[in-house]
Amino acid sequence: MKINQTKLDRAMAQKGLNISQLAIESKVTYPTAHRIAKGKAEAISFNVLERVCKVLGLTPNDLLKGE
């Protein structure tokens, strides 16, 4: 499963968040937030996904897309 970049970008823009702010608010490292935001994450733990989704007001289902 991959992250739906369009939804992620839109949610970050609506919340006025950049990658650094997403990392801080979701309590993940900057490199992790950067890989997620740029679509380069090869794997993402459910724990990290949940924290990012909570900050963005989304569910994991909103962000994940099947291949």
C-alpha positions as CSV (number, residue, x, y, z in Angstrom):
1,M,0.0,0.0,0.0
2,K,1.1,3.5,-0.8
3,I,0.2,6.9,0.6
4,N,-2.2,8.9,-1.5
5,Q,0.0,11.9,-2.0
6,T,-2.8,14.1,-3.3
7,K,-4.9,13.7,-0.1
8,L,-1.8,14.1,2.0
9,D,-0.7,17.3,0.3
10,R,-4.2,18.7,0.4
11,A,-4.6,17.9,4.1
12,M,-1.3,19.4,5.0
13,A,-2.2,22.6,3.0
14,Q,-5.6,22.9,4.7
15,K,-3.9,22.6,8.1
16,G,-1.1,25.0,7.0
17,L,1.6,22.5,7.8
18,N,5.0,22.0,6.3
19,I,7.0,18.9,6.7
20,S,8.8,20.1,9.8
21,Q,5.5,21.1,11.5
22,L,4.0,17.7,10.6
23,A,7.0,15.9,12.1
24,I,6.7,17.9,15.3
25,E,3.0,17.7,15.8
26,S,2.8,14.0,14.9
27,K,5.9,13.2,17.0
28,V,7.8,11.5,14.2
29,T,11.3,12.2,13.1
30,Y,11.8,14.8,10.3
31,P,13.3,12.1,8.0
32,T,10.2,9.9,8.5
33,A,7.8,12.8,7.8
34,H,9.9,13.9,4.8
35,R,9.8,10.4,3.3
36,I,6.0,10.2,3.8
37,A,5.4,13.7,2.4
38,K,7.5,13.1,-0.6
39,G,6.1,9.6,-1.4
40,K,9.5,7.9,-0.7
41,A,8.4,5.8,2.3
42,E,9.0,2.2,1.5
43,A,7.3,1.1,4.7
44,I,5.4,2.9,7.4
45,S,4.4,1.5,10.8
46,F,0.7,1.7,11.7
47,N,1.7,3.7,14.8
48,V,3.3,6.4,12.7
49,L,0.4,6.3,10.2
50,E,-2.1,6.8,13.1
51,R,-0.2,9.8,14.5
52,V,0.1,11.5,11.1
53,C,-3.5,10.9,10.4
54,K,-4.6,12.3,13.8
55,V,-2.7,15.5,13.2
56,L,-4.2,15.8,9.7
57,G,-7.8,14.9,10.8
58,L,-7.8,11.8,8.5
59,T,-8.1,8.1,8.9
60,P,-5.5,5.6,7.7
61,N,-8.0,4.5,5.1
62,D,-8.1,8.1,3.8
63,L,-4.4,8.1,3.2
64,L,-3.7,4.6,2.0
65,K,-4.3,3.5,-1.6
66,G,-4.2,0.0,-2.9
67,E,-2.1,-1.0,-5.8
